[in-house]
Amino acid sequence: DETLLKAVARAHHWVEDLKHQRFRDLAEIARHEELPKTYVHALIPLAFLAPSIVTAILKGTQPPDLTLQRLLSRTNLALDWPTQRRQLGFEL
């Protein structure tokens, strides 16, 4: 899923930008990228997906229903990785 892959990559890139102080905040990233702030805010949590989930997305082996739309609609995605995997349909 190219859209999902691009979104995860963007989120990781933006977090690195923030860590290295290339941008002050998400609003500045949104202005620079010419994107709505709400979109940038929605994508940032993708940088905190479990490494095994990111690997599956890179390989294209994630569950078929794991789409960007589904991830963005998850308002209660857990921060702990085992719970994330269960929430998103991965076998443990």
N, CA and C atoms as an extended XYZ file, in Angstrom:
276
Properties=species:S:1:pos:R:3:atomname:S:1:resname:S:1:resid:I:1 pbc="F F F"
N         0.861       -1.170        0.000 N   ASP     1
C         0.000        0.000        0.000 CA  ASP     1
C         0.902        1.227        0.000 C   ASP     1
N         1.069        1.800       -1.162 N   GLU     2
C         1.997        2.917       -1.333 CA  GLU     2
C         1.603        4.134       -0.499 C   GLU     2
N         0.313        4.380       -0.380 N   THR     3
C        -0.165        5.524        0.396 CA  THR     3
C         0.195        5.354        1.871 C   THR     3
N        -0.022        4.168        2.393 N   LEU     4
C         0.304        3.877        3.783 CA  LEU     4
C         1.813        3.979        4.011 C   LEU     4
N         2.570        3.408        3.128 N   LEU     5
C         4.025        3.443        3.234 CA  LEU     5
C         4.550        4.884        3.231 C   LEU     5
N         4.025        5.697        2.341 N   LYS     6
C         4.448        7.098        2.256 CA  LYS     6
C         4.084        7.846        3.545 C   LYS     6
N         2.911        7.582        4.091 N   ALA     7
C         2.483        8.261        5.314 CA  ALA     7
C         3.372        7.894        6.495 C   ALA     7
N         3.715        6.623        6.620 N   VAL     8
C         4.592        6.192        7.718 CA  VAL     8
C         5.973        6.826        7.556 C   VAL     8
N         6.476        6.848        6.349 N   ALA     9
C         7.786        7.468        6.102 CA  ALA     9
C         7.758        8.955        6.436 C   ALA     9
N         6.697        9.633        6.025 N   ARG    10
C         6.570       11.064        6.333 CA  ARG    10
C         6.574       11.294        7.838 C   ARG    10
N         5.796       10.501        8.560 N   ALA    11
C         5.704       10.666       10.011 CA  ALA    11
C         7.078       10.507       10.654 C   ALA    11
N         7.817        9.488       10.236 N   HIS    12
C         9.161        9.280       10.791 CA  HIS    12
C        10.078       10.454       10.457 C   HIS    12
N         9.981       10.931        9.244 N   HIS    13
C        10.804       12.060        8.817 CA  HIS    13
C        10.483       13.305        9.647 C   HIS    13
N         9.201       13.562        9.872 N   TRP    14
C         8.801       14.740       10.646 CA  TRP    14
C         9.255       14.647       12.092 C   TRP    14
N         9.181       13.465       12.675 N   VAL    15
C         9.659       13.303       14.049 CA  VAL    15
C        11.163       13.578       14.112 C   VAL    15
N        11.903       13.101       13.129 N   GLU    16
C        13.342       13.400       13.084 CA  GLU    16
C        13.581       14.896       12.929 C   GLU    16
N        12.780       15.548       12.085 N   ASP    17
C        12.898       17.002       11.934 CA  ASP    17
C        12.694       17.712       13.266 C   ASP    17
N        11.710       17.266       14.024 N   LEU    18
C        11.443       17.878       15.330 CA  LEU    18
C        12.578       17.594       16.308 C   LEU    18
N        13.046       16.347       16.332 N   LYS    19
C        14.139       15.992       17.250 CA  LYS    19
C        15.401       16.801       16.977 C   LYS    19
N        15.657       17.078       15.709 N   HIS    20
C        16.868       17.806       15.328 CA  HIS    20
C        16.610       19.301       15.169 C   HIS    20
N        15.431       19.728       15.618 N   GLN    21
C        15.046       21.138       15.651 CA  GLN    21
C        15.098       21.833       14.297 C   GLN    21
N        14.814       21.067       13.246 N   ARG    22
C        14.696       21.696       11.931 CA  ARG    22
C        13.380       22.477       11.831 C   ARG    22
N        12.410       22.067       12.647 N   PHE    23
C        11.140       22.780       12.774 CA  PHE    23
C        10.811       22.882       14.251 C   PHE    23
N        10.100       23.957       14.622 N   ARG    24
C         9.729       24.169       16.022 CA  ARG    24
C         8.571       23.285       16.457 C   ARG    24
N         7.614       23.090       15.551 N   ASP    25
C         6.406       22.364       15.938 CA  ASP    25
C         5.701       21.826       14.688 C   ASP    25
N         4.573       21.150       14.925 N   LEU    26
C         3.835       20.544       13.814 CA  LEU    26
C         3.222       21.593       12.904 C   LEU    26
N         2.858       22.731       13.459 N   ALA    27
C         2.301       23.810       12.636 CA  ALA    27
C         3.333       24.303       11.620 C   ALA    27
N         4.575       24.387       12.039 N   GLU    28
C         5.634       24.834       11.128 CA  GLU    28
C         5.876       23.784       10.031 C   GLU    28
N         5.805       22.517       10.412 N   ILE    29
C         5.928       21.450        9.402 CA  ILE    29
C         4.792       21.565        8.404 C   ILE    29
N         3.582       21.772        8.890 N   ALA    30
C         2.419       21.888        8.004 CA  ALA    30
C         2.590       23.048        7.024 C   ALA    30
N         3.055       24.182        7.520 N   ARG    31
C         3.290       25.325        6.625 CA  ARG    31
C         4.352       24.991        5.576 C   ARG    31
N         5.440       24.383        6.027 N   HIS    32
C         6.529       24.041        5.105 CA  HIS    32
C         6.071       23.041        4.043 C   HIS    32
N         5.293       22.061        4.456 N   GLU    33
C         4.826       21.010        3.537 CA  GLU    33
C         3.575       21.422        2.756 C   GLU    33
N         3.027       22.598        3.118 N   GLU    34
C         1.788       23.085        2.508 CA  GLU    34
C         0.658       22.066        2.653 C   GLU    34
N         0.515       21.592        3.897 N   LEU    35
C        -0.506       20.617        4.255 CA  LEU    35
C        -1.335       21.173        5.407 C   LEU    35
N        -2.571       20.699        5.543 N   PRO    36
C        -3.359       21.124        6.701 CA  PRO    36
C        -2.708       20.633        8.003 C   PRO    36
N        -2.771       21.472        9.028 N   LYS    37
C        -2.210       21.078       10.329 CA  LYS    37
C        -2.869       19.802       10.840 C   LYS    37
N        -4.152       19.659       10.590 N   THR    38
C        -4.857       18.471       11.068 CA  THR    38
C        -4.298       17.201       10.440 C   THR    38
N        -3.863       17.279        9.196 N   TYR    39
C        -3.291       16.109        8.519 CA  TYR    39
C        -1.942       15.748        9.140 C   TYR    39
N        -1.128       16.736        9.391 N   VAL    40
C         0.183       16.496       10.006 CA  VAL    40
C        -0.014       15.904       11.403 C   VAL    40
N        -0.934       16.460       12.164 N   HIS    41
C        -1.226       15.939       13.508 CA  HIS    41
C        -1.728       14.500       13.438 C   HIS    41
N        -2.499       14.185       12.425 N   ALA    42
C        -3.044       12.825       12.293 CA  ALA    42
C        -1.951       11.824       11.923 C   ALA    42
N        -0.967       12.248       11.122 N   LEU    43
C         0.072       11.327       10.662 CA  LEU    43
C         1.172       11.073       11.696 C   LEU    43
N         1.475       12.035       12.534 N   ILE    44
C         2.592       11.910       13.471 CA  ILE    44
C         2.552       10.619       14.290 C   ILE    44
N         1.406       10.172       14.809 N   PRO    45
C         1.405        8.928       15.595 CA  PRO    45
C         1.911        7.702       14.827 C   PRO    45
N         1.911        7.760       13.507 N   LEU    46
C         2.407        6.630       12.720 CA  LEU    46
C         3.899        6.400       12.948 C   LEU    46
N         4.599        7.411       13.421 N   ALA    47
C         6.028        7.270       13.713 CA  ALA    47
C         6.258        6.418       14.958 C   ALA    47
N         5.179        6.128       15.679 N   PHE    48
C         5.314        5.378       16.926 CA  PHE    48
C         4.655        4.005       16.849 C   PHE    48
N         4.484        3.529       15.618 N   LEU    49
C         4.001        2.162       15.435 CA  LEU    49
C         5.089        1.177       15.817 C   LEU    49
N         4.683        0.012       16.243 N   ALA    50
C         5.637       -1.044       16.579 CA  ALA    50
C         6.552       -1.317       15.382 C   ALA    50
N         7.837       -1.539       15.629 N   PRO    51
C         8.752       -1.836       14.525 CA  PRO    51
C         8.283       -3.003       13.656 C   PRO    51
N         7.697       -4.007       14.262 N   SER    52
C         7.223       -5.153       13.467 CA  SER    52
C         6.069       -4.764       12.549 C   SER    52
N         5.258       -3.800       12.957 N   ILE    53
C         4.169       -3.315       12.100 CA  ILE    53
C         4.756       -2.536       10.930 C   ILE    53
N         5.728       -1.683       11.217 N   VAL    54
C         6.382       -0.913       10.150 CA  VAL    54
C         7.058       -1.863        9.164 C   VAL    54
N         7.725       -2.888        9.662 N   THR    55
C         8.372       -3.872        8.778 CA  THR    55
C         7.340       -4.553        7.888 C   THR    55
N         6.209       -4.925        8.459 N   ALA    56
C         5.149       -5.563        7.667 CA  ALA    56
C         4.640       -4.611        6.587 C   ALA    56
N         4.497       -3.336        6.922 N   ILE    57
C         4.052       -2.348        5.928 CA  ILE    57
C         5.091       -2.224        4.820 C   ILE    57
N         6.375       -2.192        5.193 N   LEU    58
C         7.448       -2.100        4.194 CA  LEU    58
C         7.449       -3.304        3.257 C   LEU    58
N         7.190       -4.477        3.826 N   LYS    59
C         7.184       -5.709        3.029 CA  LYS    59
C         5.861       -5.950        2.314 C   LYS    59
N         4.827       -5.199        2.710 N   GLY    60
C         3.512       -5.400        2.119 CA  GLY    60
C         2.786       -6.607        2.692 C   GLY    60
N         3.172       -7.024        3.895 N   THR    61
C         2.561       -8.217        4.502 CA  THR    61
C         1.611       -7.862        5.645 C   THR    61
N         1.256       -6.591        5.779 N   GLN    62
C         0.303       -6.192        6.809 CA  GLN    62
C        -1.072       -6.781        6.481 C   GLN    62
N        -1.954       -6.869        7.479 N   PRO    63
C        -3.304       -7.358        7.186 CA  PRO    63
C        -3.937       -6.532        6.060 C   PRO    63
N        -4.686       -7.168        5.190 N   PRO    64
C        -5.246       -6.464        4.027 CA  PRO    64
C        -6.100       -5.248        4.380 C   PRO    64
N        -6.731       -5.280        5.540 N   ASP    65
C        -7.586       -4.149        5.910 CA  ASP    65
C        -6.839       -3.049        6.667 C   ASP    65
N        -5.535       -3.191        6.808 N   LEU    66
C        -4.744       -2.148        7.463 CA  LEU    66
C        -4.369       -1.105        6.417 C   LEU    66
N        -5.167       -0.066        6.363 N   THR    67
C        -4.980        1.022        5.401 CA  THR    67
C        -4.696        2.314        6.150 C   THR    67
N        -4.266        3.313        5.423 N   LEU    68
C        -4.042        4.611        6.045 CA  LEU    68
C        -5.350        5.127        6.630 C   LEU    68
N        -6.428        4.971        5.913 N   GLN    69
C        -7.732        5.429        6.405 CA  GLN    69
C        -8.065        4.786        7.749 C   GLN    69
N        -7.831        3.485        7.856 N   ARG    70
C        -8.118        2.781        9.108 CA  ARG    70
C        -7.233        3.294       10.245 C   ARG    70
N        -5.956        3.492        9.956 N   LEU    71
C        -5.050        3.996       10.990 CA  LEU    71
C        -5.436        5.402       11.439 C   LEU    71
N        -5.801        6.241       10.492 N   LEU    72
C        -6.148        7.616       10.848 CA  LEU    72
C        -7.464        7.691       11.610 C   LEU    72
N        -8.308        6.698       11.436 N   SER    73
C        -9.589        6.703       12.143 CA  SER    73
C        -9.466        6.129       13.554 C   SER    73
N        -8.316        5.530       13.873 N   ARG    74
C        -8.089        4.947       15.208 CA  ARG    74
C        -7.711        6.059       16.173 C   ARG    74
N        -8.632        6.433       17.028 N   THR    75
C        -8.320        7.479       18.000 CA  THR    75
C        -7.781        6.888       19.298 C   THR    75
N        -7.862        5.577       19.426 N   ASN    76
C        -7.442        4.937       20.672 CA  ASN    76
C        -6.309        3.944       20.455 C   ASN    76
N        -5.469        4.192       19.475 N   LEU    77
C        -4.364        3.277       19.216 CA  LEU    77
C        -3.396        3.283       20.395 C   LEU    77
N        -3.155        2.123       20.938 N   ALA    78
C        -2.293        1.986       22.117 CA  ALA    78
C        -0.852        2.369       21.786 C   ALA    78
N        -0.140        2.787       22.817 N   LEU    79
C         1.278        3.080       22.654 CA  LEU    79
C         2.135        1.840       22.836 C   LEU    79
N         1.635        0.858       23.614 N   ASP    80
C         2.445       -0.351       23.788 CA  ASP    80
C         2.276       -1.256       22.572 C   ASP    80
N         3.386       -1.789       22.128 N   TRP    81
C         3.422       -2.497       20.858 CA  TRP    81
C         2.617       -3.785       20.809 C   TRP    81
N         2.607       -4.615       21.836 N   PRO    82
C         1.774       -5.825       21.754 CA  PRO    82
C         0.285       -5.497       21.583 C   PRO    82
N        -0.174       -4.470       22.281 N   THR    83
C        -1.574       -4.074       22.142 CA  THR    83
C        -1.830       -3.495       20.754 C   THR    83
N        -0.900       -2.706       20.244 N   GLN    84
C        -1.034       -2.184       18.874 CA  GLN    84
C        -1.211       -3.336       17.889 C   GLN    84
N        -0.373       -4.342       18.034 N   ARG    85
C        -0.433       -5.481       17.110 CA  ARG    85
C        -1.811       -6.139       17.162 C   ARG    85
N        -2.346       -6.326       18.358 N   ARG    86
C        -3.681       -6.919       18.487 CA  ARG    86
C        -4.743       -6.010       17.882 C   ARG    86
N        -4.659       -4.713       18.181 N   GLN    87
C        -5.648       -3.761       17.682 CA  GLN    87
C        -5.683       -3.718       16.156 C   GLN    87
N        -4.532       -3.928       15.545 N   LEU    88
C        -4.434       -3.772       14.092 CA  LEU    88
C        -4.481       -5.106       13.342 C   LEU    88
N        -4.786       -6.187       14.039 N   GLY    89
C        -5.024       -7.455       13.376 CA  GLY    89
C        -3.808       -8.311       13.123 C   GLY    89
N        -2.728       -8.082       13.842 N   PHE    90
C        -1.532       -8.911       13.691 CA  PHE    90
C        -1.597      -10.054       14.697 C   PHE    90
N        -1.107      -11.198       14.307 N   GLU    91
C        -1.015      -12.330       15.220 CA  GLU    91
C         0.190      -12.125       16.124 C   GLU    91
N         0.062      -12.533       17.363 N   LEU    92
C         1.217      -12.447       18.284 CA  LEU    92
C         1.956      -13.748       18.326 C   LEU    92
